[in-house]
């Protein structure tokens, strides 16, 4: 149970970074922290204490196997998250080239 609370704490740290920071780079880092917290949560959902790999053999009983579905979802989520993060970083670079700052309050004031 404490691991789930730590995942929630990590998610809250990322959410704080997204909502309270004014620097675009810090917002992107906060989004990454939130994504990793969710990935960790999904892996913890499939974890079993003293579990074994989900490979079925003829001489083994199906007892206490680790659920492979959350692991597959997390692998897909990591790839999609990497692409989204690269897109965010490229947009941040273009904003910096145009406005010369990463501060969103200054960008809102500028026209053009």
C-alpha positions in Angstrom: 0.0 0.0 0.0 2.9 2.4 0.7 4.2 2.0 -2.8 0.9 3.2 -4.2 1.1 6.3 -1.9 4.6 6.9 -3.2 3.3 6.8 -6.8 0.6 9.2 -5.8 3.2 11.5 -4.2 5.4 11.3 -7.3 2.4 12.2 -9.5 1.6 15.1 -7.2 5.1 16.4 -7.5 4.8 16.4 -11.3 1.4 18.0 -11.1 2.8 20.8 -9.0 5.5 21.3 -11.6 3.0 21.6 -14.4 0.6 23.9 -12.5 2.9 26.2 -10.6 6.0 26.6 -12.7 6.2 29.3 -15.4 9.2 28.0 -17.3 8.3 25.8 -20.3 11.2 23.4 -19.7 10.1 22.8 -16.0 6.6 22.2 -17.2 7.9 19.5 -19.6 9.9 17.9 -16.8 6.8 17.9 -14.6 4.8 16.1 -17.4 7.6 13.5 -17.6 7.5 13.0 -13.9 3.7 12.5 -14.0 4.1 10.0 -16.9 6.7 8.0 -15.0 4.5 7.9 -11.9 1.6 6.5 -13.9 3.9 3.9 -15.5 5.2 2.8 -12.1 1.6 2.6 -10.9 0.6 0.3 -13.8 3.6 -2.0 -13.2 2.8 -2.2 -9.5 -0.8 -3.3 -10.4 0.6 -6.3 -12.2 3.2 -7.2 -9.6 2.8 -10.3 -7.4 4.9 -11.1 -4.3 7.0 -14.2 -5.1 5.5 -14.3 -8.5 6.9 -16.0 -11.5 7.1 -15.1 -15.2 4.0 -15.8 -17.2 5.5 -18.5 -19.3 3.3 -21.6 -19.3 5.1 -25.0 -19.4 3.5 -28.5 -19.3 5.0 -29.4 -16.0 4.1 -26.2 -14.1 1.0 -25.1 -12.3 -0.5 -21.7 -13.0 -0.1 -20.2 -9.6 1.0 -16.7 -8.6 2.0 -15.5 -12.1 2.8 -11.9 -12.8 0.2 -10.2 -15.0 2.0 -9.3 -18.3 -0.7 -6.9 -19.6 0.3 -3.9 -17.5 3.9 -4.5 -18.6 2.9 -4.4 -22.2 0.9 -1.3 -21.7 3.8 0.5 -20.0 6.2 -0.4 -22.8 3.7 1.2 -25.3 3.3 4.2 -23.0 7.1 4.7 -22.8 7.4 4.8 -26.6 4.4 7.2 -26.9 5.7 9.4 -24.0 9.1 9.7 -25.7 7.5 10.9 -28.9 5.3 13.4 -27.1 8.3 14.7 -25.0 10.3 15.1 -28.2 7.4 17.1 -29.7 7.1 19.3 -26.6 10.9 20.0 -26.6 10.8 20.9 -30.3 7.9 23.3 -29.7 9.8 24.8 -26.7 12.9 25.4 -28.9 10.8 27.1 -31.6 9.1 29.3 -28.9 12.6 30.2 -27.6 13.8 31.1 -31.1 10.8 33.3 -31.7 10.4 35.0 -28.3 13.9 34.6 -26.7 12.4 33.3 -23.4 11.0 30.2 -21.8 8.8 32.2 -19.4 5.1 31.8 -20.3 4.1 35.0 -18.6 6.4 37.0 -20.8 5.3 35.1 -23.9 1.7 35.9 -23.2 2.5 39.7 -23.0 4.4 39.6 -26.4 2.5 40.1 -29.6 3.5 38.5 -32.9 
